[in-house]
Amino acid sequence: MAAPIIELKDIRKGFGPVEVLKGVNLKIYPGQVSALVGDNGAGKSTLIKGLAGVQPYDSGEVLVDGAPVHLGSPKEASRHGIEVVYQDLALCENLDIVQNMFLGREEREHGMLSNGEMEKKASATLGSLSVRTMKSVRQKVSSLSGGQRQTVAIARAVLQEARVVILDEPTAALGVAQTAQVLALVRRLADAGVGVLIISHNLADVFQVADHINVLYLGTMVAQVETAKTNNNDVIGYITGLKTYEPDLEGAAR
């Protein structure tokens, strides 16, 4: 396996007397989908906010390509190729697809918006992800389905040349067909060499798309396992604290 794009070592974060993250380790690899699962209050959101530069960690190391970095702001995270697609997607319904994909990062030439160039880049990005469900990149987001909106949010991250895309509950509130569409897009994203971290409560989705599953329990990473080497019942056991993960040390040695 290639070296990880991002590696977290002994990450800790607390709020007053409450320690939310207790020495968490995590690796995100290029071309791989890693899932982060855990019950409410496990620390998933806090871990992701630190990676996004929204809420810096108290201690521990963040390595990008093996070199330590400080993620003190979202701009800093973006500079290192980390983009987050939050559950609410942060899309503006009254704007079209192109305007949303370039929101806050509009391209200009001679002081004027380069609308033609932005439209071309938006179309090319959607095309690179094999997205064929949009009638036009000038459609208003208000006219899109839930799955199409998720697609636009993911494409916006890709447009910024993200090396790591973090997806927070990407299939929440989607129907069966739209969920399948989004999961296929996640797989294509990884196949293009991007490192993907997906946070989800839906274990069926996790088992369908993830290469690795990381389980947080009360701020501690209690299991990190290849999806092919575990099952639904075991993962539920790790999430609820009823089962202890036992690494395959013999397999790791091989």
Summary of the structure (lengths in Angstrom):
residues: 254
radius of gyration: 18.7
end to end distance: 13.5
largest distance: 62.4
contacts: 796
relative contact order: 0.17
helix: 35%
strand: 27%
